[in-house]
Amino acid sequence: MKKLILFTAWIVLMDVINSNAQTNTHNNTRGETILLGPVAGFGSSWVGYAPGSAMAVPSGYGGIGLIDIKGPHWGWGGQLVLSSEGYKTSYPRFQQKDIPLYLRLPVRAYYFFGNRSNIVRPDIYLGPSFGMKASEHMITNNYLGDVTNDHNASNFRLFDAGIDGGAGVNIQLSRQMSLNLALEYYQGITDALKDAADTYNTDHDFDLTLGLLFDLR
């Protein structure tokens, strides 16, 4: 019996040293956790080297997110969201706002700090993001105050791709539900605009994001 107790204590100690899942009222001992739920983001978007005097515009997205946490620290995830992006530019006689709506698929590798027994766990993530334009709306204001709306604009290209990364925190609300908060930045790597000057225009986006995720395991 004594040997059995010592052997069990050694196993528990090794689990602690290796930061494996620990049992408490807020967590479980599984080696894998799959989180799924609604996600949203709010911030600003702009386009690099856009014509005229380019400025940022409000941006936002909403959809569904997935995080698969494997082991004590690493995980992978993805989202499928509709994302409103774009930019505003000013010319001597008019201003123009161009807003594309993308169907975006960011794919991410996650690293979680701390261990699975923590109620609050900081995390960082990085990965590629792919977008397909669903629509584009351009608004033009001239110096006389006239406003023109073009709901079928085609200044942005159909496809966009770049790198998406961020840092945040996962907060365990209950055994089956957690809240994700993060600041994230998207850097486009493909030419986003059909620019007559043939400059290299990449999408940029900075958002505060949140997600309410449910444990499926």
QUIWODA-V859480 format. One record per backbone hydrogen bond with DSSP energy under -1.0 kcal/mol. CO is the residue of the C=O (numbers start at 1). NH is the residue of the N-H. If there is no record, write none. Layout:
co-><CO	CO>
nh-><NH	NH>
This chain:
co-><1	2	3	4	5	6	7	8	9	10	11	12	13	14	15	16	31	33	34	35	36	37	38	39	40	41	42	43	44	45	46	47	52	53	55	57	59	60	61	62	63	64	65	66	67	68	69	73	74	75	76	77	78	80	81	82	83	84	87	88	89	90	93	94	95	96	97	98	99	100	101	101	102	103	104	105	106	108	109	110	111	115	119	121	122	123	124	125	126	127	128	129	130	131	132	135	136	137	138	139	140	141	142	146	148	150	155	158	160	161	161	162	163	164	165	166	167	168	169	170	171	176	177	177	178	179	180	181	182	183	184	185	186	187	192	193	195	201	202	203	204	205	206	207	208	209	210	211	213	214>
nh-><5	6	7	8	9	10	11	12	13	14	15	16	17	18	20	19	71	69	216	67	214	65	212	63	210	61	208	59	206	57	204	50	54	90	88	45	43	84	41	82	39	80	37	78	35	76	33	112	70	110	68	108	66	64	104	62	102	60	98	55	96	53	143	91	141	89	139	87	137	85	134	135	83	132	81	130	79	77	126	75	124	118	172	170	113	168	111	166	109	164	107	162	105	160	103	101	153	99	150	97	148	95	145	142	140	138	194	133	131	189	190	129	187	127	185	125	183	123	181	121	179	215	173	174	213	171	211	169	209	167	207	165	205	163	157	195	198	192	48	188	46	186	44	184	42	182	40	180	178	36>
